[in-house]
Amino acid sequence: MNELLAMLKWEFILQSRYRIIYIAFASVFLYYLMLEAVPLLNSVEMSTTFLFFDPMLIGIMFVGALVLFEKTENTLQALIVTPLKLNTYFLSKIISLTLLSLVTGTLFLLLTQGLDFNIAFYLPGLILTSVLLILIGFILVSRCHSLNEYLLMIMLSFVVLFLPPLLHTSRIYENILFYLWPTQASFIMLKGTFTEIPLTDTIYAASYLIIWILLCYYLATKAFYTHIVQGGK
């Protein structure tokens, strides 16, 4: 527990040092200004999209940036030779970045909805989504050796993870196959923040996200150990 608390403190220092906290808050105000400037965007579908986009930005982009910064400054190499457990390192990143997502997500809702939102869907939806995307970020960055490589991975992941559920939620193109996407489950849970969701969809979304989180945790720890701790190709 002491190790985890120490790592959490270090994570918040890193987030502040690399301006990640400020970027996250700036993105929230940008979403808010967009909704205020273009009233047509102020819909359940667009609000759901903006609520999803912030943990995606924090989870995939920021976790990758943090790991790459730590590799560049040889912080990871120092951590590897200490008794620190890999699970503790992972948990510190997951908890700190999820807390940041919760703070910025709550700020977005207070600015746009006031207190008129369903917290029973918002909290589990955002937490599960954030954890899933952070783990995916770990999987992606483990194989990258430079920022340019990771930027390419970010663009590809945004297309694969973000576009299908966006098309389905906005009804531009609906396809039952999109329910195979873990982020489709995220959109359903987050949409419940603003409107009523059928019970069957709720059960599907929550259980599917948990299954994917367990799978991605296994894949992320394996990839991180193989490609970063052991330096594999």
mmCIF file of the C-alpha atoms, coordinates in Angstrom:
data_MODEL
# 
_entry.id   MODEL 
# 
loop_
_atom_site.group_PDB 
_atom_site.id 
_atom_site.type_symbol 
_atom_site.label_atom_id 
_atom_site.label_alt_id 
_atom_site.label_comp_id 
_atom_site.label_asym_id 
_atom_site.label_entity_id 
_atom_site.label_seq_id 
_atom_site.pdbx_PDB_ins_code 
_atom_site.Cartn_x 
_atom_site.Cartn_y 
_atom_site.Cartn_z 
_atom_site.occupancy 
_atom_site.B_iso_or_equiv 
_atom_site.pdbx_formal_charge 
_atom_site.auth_seq_id 
_atom_site.auth_comp_id 
_atom_site.auth_asym_id 
_atom_site.auth_atom_id 
_atom_site.pdbx_PDB_model_num 
ATOM 1   C CA . MET A 1 1   ? 0.000   0.000  0.000   1.00 0.00 ? 1   MET A CA 1 
ATOM 2   C CA . ASN A 1 2   ? 2.825   2.429  0.863   1.00 0.00 ? 2   ASN A CA 1 
ATOM 3   C CA . GLU A 1 3   ? 4.460   1.691  -2.489  1.00 0.00 ? 3   GLU A CA 1 
ATOM 4   C CA . LEU A 1 4   ? 1.197   2.388  -4.316  1.00 0.00 ? 4   LEU A CA 1 
ATOM 5   C CA . LEU A 1 5   ? 0.650   5.680  -2.463  1.00 0.00 ? 5   LEU A CA 1 
ATOM 6   C CA . ALA A 1 6   ? 4.218   6.757  -3.223  1.00 0.00 ? 6   ALA A CA 1 
ATOM 7   C CA . MET A 1 7   ? 3.744   5.876  -6.908  1.00 0.00 ? 7   MET A CA 1 
ATOM 8   C CA . LEU A 1 8   ? 0.441   7.756  -7.035  1.00 0.00 ? 8   LEU A CA 1 
ATOM 9   C CA . LYS A 1 9   ? 2.140   10.857 -5.669  1.00 0.00 ? 9   LYS A CA 1 
ATOM 10  C CA . TRP A 1 10  ? 4.860   10.460 -8.299  1.00 0.00 ? 10  TRP A CA 1 
ATOM 11  C CA . GLU A 1 11  ? 2.233   10.049 -11.052 1.00 0.00 ? 11  GLU A CA 1 
ATOM 12  C CA . PHE A 1 12  ? 0.529   13.326 -10.157 1.00 0.00 ? 12  PHE A CA 1 
ATOM 13  C CA . ILE A 1 13  ? 3.927   15.054 -10.150 1.00 0.00 ? 13  ILE A CA 1 
ATOM 14  C CA . LEU A 1 14  ? 4.596   13.680 -13.646 1.00 0.00 ? 14  LEU A CA 1 
ATOM 15  C CA . GLN A 1 15  ? 1.167   14.736 -14.891 1.00 0.00 ? 15  GLN A CA 1 
ATOM 16  C CA . SER A 1 16  ? 1.801   18.249 -13.645 1.00 0.00 ? 16  SER A CA 1 
ATOM 17  C CA . ARG A 1 17  ? 5.396   18.362 -14.962 1.00 0.00 ? 17  ARG A CA 1 
ATOM 18  C CA . TYR A 1 18  ? 4.356   17.297 -18.460 1.00 0.00 ? 18  TYR A CA 1 
ATOM 19  C CA . ARG A 1 19  ? 1.300   19.602 -18.443 1.00 0.00 ? 19  ARG A CA 1 
ATOM 20  C CA . ILE A 1 20  ? -1.068  16.648 -18.838 1.00 0.00 ? 20  ILE A CA 1 
ATOM 21  C CA . ILE A 1 21  ? -3.469  17.960 -16.188 1.00 0.00 ? 21  ILE A CA 1 
ATOM 22  C CA . TYR A 1 22  ? -3.654  21.358 -17.878 1.00 0.00 ? 22  TYR A CA 1 
ATOM 23  C CA . ILE A 1 23  ? -4.232  19.848 -21.322 1.00 0.00 ? 23  ILE A CA 1 
ATOM 24  C CA . ALA A 1 24  ? -7.036  17.680 -19.923 1.00 0.00 ? 24  ALA A CA 1 
ATOM 25  C CA . PHE A 1 25  ? -8.800  20.681 -18.382 1.00 0.00 ? 25  PHE A CA 1 
ATOM 26  C CA . ALA A 1 26  ? -8.256  22.762 -21.526 1.00 0.00 ? 26  ALA A CA 1 
ATOM 27  C CA . SER A 1 27  ? -9.915  20.048 -23.614 1.00 0.00 ? 27  SER A CA 1 
ATOM 28  C CA . VAL A 1 28  ? -13.015 20.168 -21.383 1.00 0.00 ? 28  VAL A CA 1 
ATOM 29  C CA . PHE A 1 29  ? -13.384 23.912 -21.848 1.00 0.00 ? 29  PHE A CA 1 
ATOM 30  C CA . LEU A 1 30  ? -12.884 23.438 -25.593 1.00 0.00 ? 30  LEU A CA 1 
ATOM 31  C CA . TYR A 1 31  ? -15.757 20.908 -25.706 1.00 0.00 ? 31  TYR A CA 1 
ATOM 32  C CA . TYR A 1 32  ? -17.912 23.297 -23.682 1.00 0.00 ? 32  TYR A CA 1 
ATOM 33  C CA . LEU A 1 33  ? -17.163 26.238 -25.976 1.00 0.00 ? 33  LEU A CA 1 
ATOM 34  C CA . MET A 1 34  ? -17.952 24.111 -29.034 1.00 0.00 ? 34  MET A CA 1 
ATOM 35  C CA . LEU A 1 35  ? -21.346 23.160 -27.592 1.00 0.00 ? 35  LEU A CA 1 
ATOM 36  C CA . GLU A 1 36  ? -22.066 26.772 -26.696 1.00 0.00 ? 36  GLU A CA 1 
ATOM 37  C CA . ALA A 1 37  ? -20.965 28.099 -30.092 1.00 0.00 ? 37  ALA A CA 1 
ATOM 38  C CA . VAL A 1 38  ? -22.860 25.495 -32.114 1.00 0.00 ? 38  VAL A CA 1 
ATOM 39  C CA . PRO A 1 39  ? -26.226 24.737 -30.441 1.00 0.00 ? 39  PRO A CA 1 
ATOM 40  C CA . LEU A 1 40  ? -26.929 21.975 -32.992 1.00 0.00 ? 40  LEU A CA 1 
ATOM 41  C CA . LEU A 1 41  ? -24.140 19.946 -31.343 1.00 0.00 ? 41  LEU A CA 1 
ATOM 42  C CA . ASN A 1 42  ? -25.967 20.066 -28.034 1.00 0.00 ? 42  ASN A CA 1 
ATOM 43  C CA . SER A 1 43  ? -27.581 16.626 -28.278 1.00 0.00 ? 43  SER A CA 1 
ATOM 44  C CA . VAL A 1 44  ? -27.425 13.373 -26.304 1.00 0.00 ? 44  VAL A CA 1 
ATOM 45  C CA . GLU A 1 45  ? -25.294 11.792 -29.027 1.00 0.00 ? 45  GLU A CA 1 
ATOM 46  C CA . MET A 1 46  ? -22.741 14.606 -29.135 1.00 0.00 ? 46  MET A CA 1 
ATOM 47  C CA . SER A 1 47  ? -22.606 14.948 -25.351 1.00 0.00 ? 47  SER A CA 1 
ATOM 48  C CA . THR A 1 48  ? -21.934 11.202 -25.142 1.00 0.00 ? 48  THR A CA 1 
ATOM 49  C CA . THR A 1 49  ? -19.191 11.554 -27.752 1.00 0.00 ? 49  THR A CA 1 
ATOM 50  C CA . PHE A 1 50  ? -17.483 14.397 -25.884 1.00 0.00 ? 50  PHE A CA 1 
ATOM 51  C CA . LEU A 1 51  ? -17.769 12.509 -22.583 1.00 0.00 ? 51  LEU A CA 1 
ATOM 52  C CA . PHE A 1 52  ? -16.105 9.489  -24.215 1.00 0.00 ? 52  PHE A CA 1 
ATOM 53  C CA . PHE A 1 53  ? -13.431 11.483 -26.004 1.00 0.00 ? 53  PHE A CA 1 
ATOM 54  C CA . ASP A 1 54  ? -11.785 12.824 -22.852 1.00 0.00 ? 54  ASP A CA 1 
ATOM 55  C CA . PRO A 1 55  ? -10.959 9.435  -21.242 1.00 0.00 ? 55  PRO A CA 1 
ATOM 56  C CA . MET A 1 56  ? -9.830  8.288  -24.682 1.00 0.00 ? 56  MET A CA 1 
ATOM 57  C CA . LEU A 1 57  ? -7.471  11.245 -24.910 1.00 0.00 ? 57  LEU A CA 1 
ATOM 58  C CA . ILE A 1 58  ? -6.246  10.688 -21.348 1.00 0.00 ? 58  ILE A CA 1 
ATOM 59  C CA . GLY A 1 59  ? -6.171  6.909  -21.571 1.00 0.00 ? 59  GLY A CA 1 
ATOM 60  C CA . ILE A 1 60  ? -4.480  6.321  -24.898 1.00 0.00 ? 60  ILE A CA 1 
ATOM 61  C CA . MET A 1 61  ? -2.555  9.492  -25.652 1.00 0.00 ? 61  MET A CA 1 
ATOM 62  C CA . PHE A 1 62  ? -1.445  10.480 -22.165 1.00 0.00 ? 62  PHE A CA 1 
ATOM 63  C CA . VAL A 1 63  ? -0.477  7.038  -20.853 1.00 0.00 ? 63  VAL A CA 1 
ATOM 64  C CA . GLY A 1 64  ? 1.642   6.559  -23.958 1.00 0.00 ? 64  GLY A CA 1 
ATOM 65  C CA . ALA A 1 65  ? 3.271   9.951  -23.510 1.00 0.00 ? 65  ALA A CA 1 
ATOM 66  C CA . LEU A 1 66  ? 4.052   9.217  -19.853 1.00 0.00 ? 66  LEU A CA 1 
ATOM 67  C CA . VAL A 1 67  ? 5.625   5.836  -20.620 1.00 0.00 ? 67  VAL A CA 1 
ATOM 68  C CA . LEU A 1 68  ? 7.686   7.282  -23.486 1.00 0.00 ? 68  LEU A CA 1 
ATOM 69  C CA . PHE A 1 69  ? 8.862   10.189 -21.308 1.00 0.00 ? 69  PHE A CA 1 
ATOM 70  C CA . GLU A 1 70  ? 9.868   7.717  -18.588 1.00 0.00 ? 70  GLU A CA 1 
ATOM 71  C CA . LYS A 1 71  ? 11.768  5.618  -21.129 1.00 0.00 ? 71  LYS A CA 1 
ATOM 72  C CA . THR A 1 72  ? 13.553  8.688  -22.487 1.00 0.00 ? 72  THR A CA 1 
ATOM 73  C CA . GLU A 1 73  ? 14.587  9.860  -19.018 1.00 0.00 ? 73  GLU A CA 1 
ATOM 74  C CA . ASN A 1 74  ? 15.596  6.294  -17.993 1.00 0.00 ? 74  ASN A CA 1 
ATOM 75  C CA . THR A 1 75  ? 12.996  6.339  -15.216 1.00 0.00 ? 75  THR A CA 1 
ATOM 76  C CA . LEU A 1 76  ? 11.617  2.977  -16.286 1.00 0.00 ? 76  LEU A CA 1 
ATOM 77  C CA . GLN A 1 77  ? 15.062  1.410  -16.251 1.00 0.00 ? 77  GLN A CA 1 
ATOM 78  C CA . ALA A 1 78  ? 15.520  2.614  -12.671 1.00 0.00 ? 78  ALA A CA 1 
ATOM 79  C CA . LEU A 1 79  ? 12.106  1.266  -11.652 1.00 0.00 ? 79  LEU A CA 1 
ATOM 80  C CA . ILE A 1 80  ? 12.810  -2.123 -13.223 1.00 0.00 ? 80  ILE A CA 1 
ATOM 81  C CA . VAL A 1 81  ? 15.821  -2.757 -10.951 1.00 0.00 ? 81  VAL A CA 1 
ATOM 82  C CA . THR A 1 82  ? 13.869  -1.809 -7.792  1.00 0.00 ? 82  THR A CA 1 
ATOM 83  C CA . PRO A 1 83  ? 11.615  -4.217 -5.828  1.00 0.00 ? 83  PRO A CA 1 
ATOM 84  C CA . LEU A 1 84  ? 8.577   -2.342 -7.214  1.00 0.00 ? 84  LEU A CA 1 
ATOM 85  C CA . LYS A 1 85  ? 6.011   -4.774 -8.583  1.00 0.00 ? 85  LYS A CA 1 
ATOM 86  C CA . LEU A 1 86  ? 4.779   -4.354 -12.147 1.00 0.00 ? 86  LEU A CA 1 
ATOM 87  C CA . ASN A 1 87  ? 1.173   -4.484 -10.896 1.00 0.00 ? 87  ASN A CA 1 
ATOM 88  C CA . THR A 1 88  ? 1.860   -1.511 -8.612  1.00 0.00 ? 88  THR A CA 1 
ATOM 89  C CA . TYR A 1 89  ? 3.253   0.481  -11.532 1.00 0.00 ? 89  TYR A CA 1 
ATOM 90  C CA . PHE A 1 90  ? 0.190   -0.352 -13.613 1.00 0.00 ? 90  PHE A CA 1 
ATOM 91  C CA . LEU A 1 91  ? -2.257  0.442  -10.817 1.00 0.00 ? 91  LEU A CA 1 
ATOM 92  C CA . SER A 1 92  ? -0.645  3.822  -10.136 1.00 0.00 ? 92  SER A CA 1 
ATOM 93  C CA . LYS A 1 93  ? -1.093  4.825  -13.780 1.00 0.00 ? 93  LYS A CA 1 
ATOM 94  C CA . ILE A 1 94  ? -4.641  3.436  -13.950 1.00 0.00 ? 94  ILE A CA 1 
ATOM 95  C CA . ILE A 1 95  ? -5.816  5.077  -10.711 1.00 0.00 ? 95  ILE A CA 1 
ATOM 96  C CA . SER A 1 96  ? -4.208  8.477  -11.311 1.00 0.00 ? 96  SER A CA 1 
ATOM 97  C CA . LEU A 1 97  ? -5.380  8.816  -14.918 1.00 0.00 ? 97  LEU A CA 1 
ATOM 98  C CA . THR A 1 98  ? -8.861  7.510  -14.095 1.00 0.00 ? 98  THR A CA 1 
ATOM 99  C CA . LEU A 1 99  ? -9.143  10.104 -11.327 1.00 0.00 ? 99  LEU A CA 1 
ATOM 100 C CA . LEU A 1 100 ? -8.146  12.770 -13.833 1.00 0.00 ? 100 LEU A CA 1 
ATOM 101 C CA . SER A 1 101 ? -10.829 11.495 -16.238 1.00 0.00 ? 101 SER A CA 1 
ATOM 102 C CA . LEU A 1 102 ? -13.410 11.611 -13.454 1.00 0.00 ? 102 LEU A CA 1 
ATOM 103 C CA . VAL A 1 103 ? -12.522 15.174 -12.515 1.00 0.00 ? 103 VAL A CA 1 
ATOM 104 C CA . THR A 1 104 ? -12.585 16.459 -16.094 1.00 0.00 ? 104 THR A CA 1 
ATOM 105 C CA . GLY A 1 105 ? -15.693 14.429 -16.958 1.00 0.00 ? 105 GLY A CA 1 
ATOM 106 C CA . THR A 1 106 ? -17.544 15.787 -13.933 1.00 0.00 ? 106 THR A CA 1 
ATOM 107 C CA . LEU A 1 107 ? -16.498 19.324 -14.830 1.00 0.00 ? 107 LEU A CA 1 
ATOM 108 C CA . PHE A 1 108 ? -17.817 18.815 -18.362 1.00 0.00 ? 108 PHE A CA 1 
ATOM 109 C CA . LEU A 1 109 ? -21.174 17.613 -17.023 1.00 0.00 ? 109 LEU A CA 1 
ATOM 110 C CA . LEU A 1 110 ? -21.465 20.462 -14.513 1.00 0.00 ? 110 LEU A CA 1 
ATOM 111 C CA . LEU A 1 111 ? -20.752 22.998 -17.258 1.00 0.00 ? 111 LEU A CA 1 
ATOM 112 C CA . THR A 1 112 ? -23.178 21.484 -19.766 1.00 0.00 ? 112 THR A CA 1 
ATOM 113 C CA . GLN A 1 113 ? -25.846 19.705 -17.675 1.00 0.00 ? 113 GLN A CA 1 
ATOM 114 C CA . GLY A 1 114 ? -25.661 21.245 -14.233 1.00 0.00 ? 114 GLY A CA 1 
ATOM 115 C CA . LEU A 1 115 ? -26.784 18.509 -11.857 1.00 0.00 ? 115 LEU A CA 1 
ATOM 116 C CA . ASP A 1 116 ? -29.206 17.014 -14.387 1.00 0.00 ? 116 ASP A CA 1 
ATOM 117 C CA . PHE A 1 117 ? -27.420 13.755 -15.216 1.00 0.00 ? 117 PHE A CA 1 
ATOM 118 C CA . ASN A 1 118 ? -27.593 10.117 -14.127 1.00 0.00 ? 118 ASN A CA 1 
ATOM 119 C CA . ILE A 1 119 ? -24.656 9.485  -11.829 1.00 0.00 ? 119 ILE A CA 1 
ATOM 120 C CA . ALA A 1 120 ? -25.515 5.756  -11.619 1.00 0.00 ? 120 ALA A CA 1 
ATOM 121 C CA . PHE A 1 121 ? -24.489 5.405  -15.269 1.00 0.00 ? 121 PHE A CA 1 
ATOM 122 C CA . TYR A 1 122 ? -21.882 8.133  -15.339 1.00 0.00 ? 122 TYR A CA 1 
ATOM 123 C CA . LEU A 1 123 ? -19.537 6.828  -12.634 1.00 0.00 ? 123 LEU A CA 1 
ATOM 124 C CA . PRO A 1 124 ? -19.291 3.151  -13.681 1.00 0.00 ? 124 PRO A CA 1 
ATOM 125 C CA . GLY A 1 125 ? -19.392 4.118  -17.357 1.00 0.00 ? 125 GLY A CA 1 
ATOM 126 C CA . LEU A 1 126 ? -16.516 6.572  -17.120 1.00 0.00 ? 126 LEU A CA 1 
ATOM 127 C CA . ILE A 1 127 ? -14.431 4.464  -14.739 1.00 0.00 ? 127 ILE A CA 1 
ATOM 128 C CA . LEU A 1 128 ? -14.731 1.271  -16.811 1.00 0.00 ? 128 LEU A CA 1 
ATOM 129 C CA . THR A 1 129 ? -14.109 3.179  -20.047 1.00 0.00 ? 129 THR A CA 1 
ATOM 130 C CA . SER A 1 130 ? -11.083 4.966  -18.621 1.00 0.00 ? 130 SER A CA 1 
ATOM 131 C CA . VAL A 1 131 ? -9.516  1.766  -17.262 1.00 0.00 ? 131 VAL A CA 1 
ATOM 132 C CA . LEU A 1 132 ? -10.088 -0.040 -20.573 1.00 0.00 ? 132 LEU A CA 1 
ATOM 133 C CA . LEU A 1 133 ? -8.518  2.742  -22.652 1.00 0.00 ? 133 LEU A CA 1 
ATOM 134 C CA . ILE A 1 134 ? -5.528  3.105  -20.315 1.00 0.00 ? 134 ILE A CA 1 
ATOM 135 C CA . LEU A 1 135 ? -4.829  -0.613 -20.673 1.00 0.00 ? 135 LEU A CA 1 
ATOM 136 C CA . ILE A 1 136 ? -5.137  -0.369 -24.450 1.00 0.00 ? 136 ILE A CA 1 
ATOM 137 C CA . GLY A 1 137 ? -2.691  2.535  -24.291 1.00 0.00 ? 137 GLY A CA 1 
ATOM 138 C CA . PHE A 1 138 ? -0.231  0.309  -22.411 1.00 0.00 ? 138 PHE A CA 1 
ATOM 139 C CA . ILE A 1 139 ? -0.590  -2.417 -25.041 1.00 0.00 ? 139 ILE A CA 1 
ATOM 140 C CA . LEU A 1 140 ? 0.069   0.040  -27.861 1.00 0.00 ? 140 LEU A CA 1 
ATOM 141 C CA . VAL A 1 141 ? 2.993   1.922  -26.324 1.00 0.00 ? 141 VAL A CA 1 
ATOM 142 C CA . SER A 1 142 ? 4.804   -1.237 -25.218 1.00 0.00 ? 142 SER A CA 1 
ATOM 143 C CA . ARG A 1 143 ? 5.848   -1.934 -28.803 1.00 0.00 ? 143 ARG A CA 1 
ATOM 144 C CA . CYS A 1 144 ? 6.737   1.666  -29.702 1.00 0.00 ? 144 CYS A CA 1 
ATOM 145 C CA . HIS A 1 145 ? 10.256  3.070  -29.538 1.00 0.00 ? 145 HIS A CA 1 
ATOM 146 C CA . SER A 1 146 ? 9.563   6.687  -30.483 1.00 0.00 ? 146 SER A CA 1 
ATOM 147 C CA . LEU A 1 147 ? 6.907   9.371  -30.252 1.00 0.00 ? 147 LEU A CA 1 
ATOM 148 C CA . ASN A 1 148 ? 6.355   9.250  -34.026 1.00 0.00 ? 148 ASN A CA 1 
ATOM 149 C CA . GLU A 1 149 ? 5.602   5.531  -33.854 1.00 0.00 ? 149 GLU A CA 1 
ATOM 150 C CA . TYR A 1 150 ? 3.153   6.108  -31.059 1.00 0.00 ? 150 TYR A CA 1 
ATOM 151 C CA . LEU A 1 151 ? 1.411   8.986  -32.835 1.00 0.00 ? 151 LEU A CA 1 
ATOM 152 C CA . LEU A 1 152 ? 0.733   6.621  -35.723 1.00 0.00 ? 152 LEU A CA 1 
ATOM 153 C CA . MET A 1 153 ? -0.660  4.042  -33.304 1.00 0.00 ? 153 MET A CA 1 
ATOM 154 C CA . ILE A 1 154 ? -2.860  6.722  -31.725 1.00 0.00 ? 154 ILE A CA 1 
ATOM 155 C CA . MET A 1 155 ? -4.361  7.694  -35.091 1.00 0.00 ? 155 MET A CA 1 
ATOM 156 C CA . LEU A 1 156 ? -5.065  4.077  -35.983 1.00 0.00 ? 156 LEU A CA 1 
ATOM 157 C CA . SER A 1 157 ? -6.569  3.330  -32.575 1.00 0.00 ? 157 SER A CA 1 
ATOM 158 C CA . PHE A 1 158 ? -8.806  6.405  -32.735 1.00 0.00 ? 158 PHE A CA 1 
ATOM 159 C CA . VAL A 1 159 ? -10.208 5.238  -36.083 1.00 0.00 ? 159 VAL A CA 1 
ATOM 160 C CA . VAL A 1 160 ? -10.727 1.645  -34.916 1.00 0.00 ? 160 VAL A CA 1 
ATOM 161 C CA . LEU A 1 161 ? -12.044 2.368  -31.421 1.00 0.00 ? 161 LEU A CA 1 
ATOM 162 C CA . PHE A 1 162 ? -13.874 5.654  -31.914 1.00 0.00 ? 162 PHE A CA 1 
ATOM 163 C CA . LEU A 1 163 ? -15.403 5.657  -35.384 1.00 0.00 ? 163 LEU A CA 1 
ATOM 164 C CA . PRO A 1 164 ? -17.668 2.530  -35.334 1.00 0.00 ? 164 PRO A CA 1 
ATOM 165 C CA . PRO A 1 165 ? -19.526 3.350  -32.070 1.00 0.00 ? 165 PRO A CA 1 
ATOM 166 C CA . LEU A 1 166 ? -19.757 7.004  -33.142 1.00 0.00 ? 166 LEU A CA 1 
ATOM 167 C CA . LEU A 1 167 ? -21.402 5.994  -36.431 1.00 0.00 ? 167 LEU A CA 1 
ATOM 168 C CA . HIS A 1 168 ? -23.790 3.690  -34.578 1.00 0.00 ? 168 HIS A CA 1 
ATOM 169 C CA . THR A 1 169 ? -24.690 6.133  -31.801 1.00 0.00 ? 169 THR A CA 1 
ATOM 170 C CA . SER A 1 170 ? -25.252 9.014  -34.213 1.00 0.00 ? 170 SER A CA 1 
ATOM 171 C CA . ARG A 1 171 ? -27.340 6.672  -36.440 1.00 0.00 ? 171 ARG A CA 1 
ATOM 172 C CA . ILE A 1 172 ? -25.243 7.550  -39.481 1.00 0.00 ? 172 ILE A CA 1 
ATOM 173 C CA . TYR A 1 173 ? -24.584 3.854  -39.983 1.00 0.00 ? 173 TYR A CA 1 
ATOM 174 C CA . GLU A 1 174 ? -26.008 1.262  -37.592 1.00 0.00 ? 174 GLU A CA 1 
ATOM 175 C CA . ASN A 1 175 ? -24.699 -2.289 -37.617 1.00 0.00 ? 175 ASN A CA 1 
ATOM 176 C CA . ILE A 1 176 ? -25.201 -5.019 -35.021 1.00 0.00 ? 176 ILE A CA 1 
ATOM 177 C CA . LEU A 1 177 ? -21.556 -6.072 -35.543 1.00 0.00 ? 177 LEU A CA 1 
ATOM 178 C CA . PHE A 1 178 ? -20.488 -2.857 -33.811 1.00 0.00 ? 178 PHE A CA 1 
ATOM 179 C CA . TYR A 1 179 ? -21.623 -4.469 -30.546 1.00 0.00 ? 179 TYR A CA 1 
ATOM 180 C CA . LEU A 1 180 ? -18.449 -6.560 -30.764 1.00 0.00 ? 180 LEU A CA 1 
ATOM 181 C CA . TRP A 1 181 ? -16.443 -3.359 -30.159 1.00 0.00 ? 181 TRP A CA 1 
ATOM 182 C CA . PRO A 1 182 ? -15.660 -2.792 -26.469 1.00 0.00 ? 182 PRO A CA 1 
ATOM 183 C CA . THR A 1 183 ? -16.070 0.940  -27.029 1.00 0.00 ? 183 THR A CA 1 
ATOM 184 C CA . GLN A 1 184 ? -19.658 0.350  -28.185 1.00 0.00 ? 184 GLN A CA 1 
ATOM 185 C CA . ALA A 1 185 ? -20.308 -0.776 -24.610 1.00 0.00 ? 185 ALA A CA 1 
ATOM 186 C CA . SER A 1 186 ? -18.627 2.435  -23.393 1.00 0.00 ? 186 SER A CA 1 
ATOM 187 C CA . PHE A 1 187 ? -20.903 4.591  -25.539 1.00 0.00 ? 187 PHE A CA 1 
ATOM 188 C CA . ILE A 1 188 ? -23.977 2.807  -24.181 1.00 0.00 ? 188 ILE A CA 1 
ATOM 189 C CA . MET A 1 189 ? -22.955 3.290  -20.547 1.00 0.00 ? 189 MET A CA 1 
ATOM 190 C CA . LEU A 1 190 ? -22.016 6.923  -21.071 1.00 0.00 ? 190 LEU A CA 1 
ATOM 191 C CA . LYS A 1 191 ? -25.209 7.592  -23.035 1.00 0.00 ? 191 LYS A CA 1 
ATOM 192 C CA . GLY A 1 192 ? -27.084 6.461  -19.916 1.00 0.00 ? 192 GLY A CA 1 
ATOM 193 C CA . THR A 1 193 ? -25.693 9.577  -18.245 1.00 0.00 ? 193 THR A CA 1 
ATOM 194 C CA . PHE A 1 194 ? -28.062 11.663 -20.363 1.00 0.00 ? 194 PHE A CA 1 
ATOM 195 C CA . THR A 1 195 ? -31.012 9.417  -21.219 1.00 0.00 ? 195 THR A CA 1 
ATOM 196 C CA . GLU A 1 196 ? -32.699 6.153  -20.267 1.00 0.00 ? 196 GLU A CA 1 
ATOM 197 C CA . ILE A 1 197 ? -31.029 2.938  -21.437 1.00 0.00 ? 197 ILE A CA 1 
ATOM 198 C CA . PRO A 1 198 ? -32.766 -0.475 -21.705 1.00 0.00 ? 198 PRO A CA 1 
ATOM 199 C CA . LEU A 1 199 ? -31.817 -2.969 -18.999 1.00 0.00 ? 199 LEU A CA 1 
ATOM 200 C CA . THR A 1 200 ? -30.516 -5.506 -21.545 1.00 0.00 ? 200 THR A CA 1 
ATOM 201 C CA . ASP A 1 201 ? -28.178 -2.920 -23.044 1.00 0.00 ? 201 ASP A CA 1 
ATOM 202 C CA . THR A 1 202 ? -26.979 -1.938 -19.567 1.00 0.00 ? 202 THR A CA 1 
ATOM 203 C CA . ILE A 1 203 ? -26.174 -5.539 -18.608 1.00 0.00 ? 203 ILE A CA 1 
ATOM 204 C CA . TYR A 1 204 ? -24.402 -6.103 -21.934 1.00 0.00 ? 204 TYR A CA 1 
ATOM 205 C CA . ALA A 1 205 ? -22.359 -2.904 -21.659 1.00 0.00 ? 205 ALA A CA 1 
ATOM 206 C CA . ALA A 1 206 ? -21.200 -3.359 -18.053 1.00 0.00 ? 206 ALA A CA 1 
ATOM 207 C CA . SER A 1 207 ? -20.353 -7.061 -18.369 1.00 0.00 ? 207 SER A CA 1 
ATOM 208 C CA . TYR A 1 208 ? -18.674 -6.640 -21.771 1.00 0.00 ? 208 TYR A CA 1 
ATOM 209 C CA . LEU A 1 209 ? -16.453 -3.832 -20.489 1.00 0.00 ? 209 LEU A CA 1 
ATOM 210 C CA . ILE A 1 210 ? -15.388 -5.900 -17.472 1.00 0.00 ? 210 ILE A CA 1 
ATOM 211 C CA . ILE A 1 211 ? -14.523 -8.863 -19.714 1.00 0.00 ? 211 ILE A CA 1 
ATOM 212 C CA . TRP A 1 212 ? -12.438 -6.633 -21.996 1.00 0.00 ? 212 TRP A CA 1 
ATOM 213 C CA . ILE A 1 213 ? -10.697 -4.986 -19.044 1.00 0.00 ? 213 ILE A CA 1 
ATOM 214 C CA . LEU A 1 214 ? -9.604  -8.374 -17.682 1.00 0.00 ? 214 LEU A CA 1 
ATOM 215 C CA . LEU A 1 215 ? -8.386  -9.436 -21.128 1.00 0.00 ? 215 LEU A CA 1 
ATOM 216 C CA . CYS A 1 216 ? -6.555  -6.160 -21.773 1.00 0.00 ? 216 CYS A CA 1 
ATOM 217 C CA . TYR A 1 217 ? -4.947  -6.210 -18.320 1.00 0.00 ? 217 TYR A CA 1 
ATOM 218 C CA . TYR A 1 218 ? -3.445  -9.601 -19.108 1.00 0.00 ? 218 TYR A CA 1 
ATOM 219 C CA . LEU A 1 219 ? -2.301  -8.478 -22.564 1.00 0.00 ? 219 LEU A CA 1 
ATOM 220 C CA . ALA A 1 220 ? -0.948  -5.160 -21.272 1.00 0.00 ? 220 ALA A CA 1 
ATOM 221 C CA . THR A 1 221 ? 1.141   -6.695 -18.474 1.00 0.00 ? 221 THR A CA 1 
ATOM 222 C CA . LYS A 1 222 ? 2.452   -9.377 -20.824 1.00 0.00 ? 222 LYS A CA 1 
ATOM 223 C CA . ALA A 1 223 ? 3.352   -6.845 -23.551 1.00 0.00 ? 223 ALA A CA 1 
ATOM 224 C CA . PHE A 1 224 ? 4.934   -4.444 -21.062 1.00 0.00 ? 224 PHE A CA 1 
ATOM 225 C CA . TYR A 1 225 ? 7.033   -7.162 -19.447 1.00 0.00 ? 225 TYR A CA 1 
ATOM 226 C CA . THR A 1 226 ? 8.141   -8.606 -22.792 1.00 0.00 ? 226 THR A CA 1 
ATOM 227 C CA . HIS A 1 227 ? 8.882   -5.412 -24.713 1.00 0.00 ? 227 HIS A CA 1 
ATOM 228 C CA . ILE A 1 228 ? 9.947   -2.987 -21.983 1.00 0.00 ? 228 ILE A CA 1 
ATOM 229 C CA . VAL A 1 229 ? 11.132  -4.899 -18.933 1.00 0.00 ? 229 VAL A CA 1 
ATOM 230 C CA . GLN A 1 230 ? 12.909  -7.601 -20.941 1.00 0.00 ? 230 GLN A CA 1 
ATOM 231 C CA . GLY A 1 231 ? 13.570  -5.331 -23.926 1.00 0.00 ? 231 GLY A CA 1 
ATOM 232 C CA . GLY A 1 232 ? 12.070  -7.800 -26.428 1.00 0.00 ? 232 GLY A CA 1 
ATOM 233 C CA . LYS A 1 233 ? 11.180  -6.958 -30.010 1.00 0.00 ? 233 LYS A CA 1 
# 
